[in-house]
Amino acid sequence: MVQLIVGEKGKGKTKQLLDKVNSQIKDVAGNIVYLDKSTKHMFELNNKVRLIDVSQYMIENSSEFIGFVCGILSQDHDLQQMYFDSFLKIAVLDVADMEKVVGKLSKLSEQFGVDFILSISCDESVLPESLKSMVIISL
């Protein structure tokens, strides 16, 4: 399953994402990974959550990002949830190309049983129609 937290920059999406990941620790039997553009939120995450600073890996486009996610999936068969903060930045894409990448994440979710929760800096009205049903929080 892919879930989206959407809203303009500065509306509190990261706080919502951090609250969600920290509240899931007790309920999730497998591992949780949190991808971000820096390590700024390291101390706000439960120590059972693996934080990955995507900026360290020279990802230049959305195809490389999907390959990066697949690499993480292939190394951890106990992975149950992945959280992506600043999704458009870490995946190196804009709103217009988001539908294709989210579609690939949906396929990966079904195939490997991993939930993806994405924080996206855009208003819900700008989202493609096919993604609006995935929105769990709109700020």
Phi, psi and omega in degrees: 000141175246130178237146182239138169246114186239155178162159179295162178304135177086007182272351178105022181295318182297319178299316178298317181295315179296318178298318181295313182295318181291330178283338181280344184308316183289331187267344186261126180280330182269197182269157179233136177239140180238115179261132182217170181273358177199181177259016184307324185262016184306317185275355176268348180265145172302144184291352176275351180267131178273117178267129176239123176274101186296332182297343180282350190250014173051044178281124186251346179205173185293331177294318177295323179297315178298320176298321178297314178298318178298322177298318178296315180300321183289339183266350185221096181285351177263005182293130183242327181218144173231131179248132180242109175271144182054051186309314183298324179286311184290332179270358179051062177209171176244174185303325182297327182263001187293325184303315181296315182291318178295325175299318177294320177297323177298317178296317178297321179299314179295316184292320187249359178068034180248134177269138178245128178240119188246137172259122186234126180275082172195158178286147181302328182294340181274342182295146172300148184305323183292342182263346185297332179288345181272351183289125176254333178220128176237119183252000000 
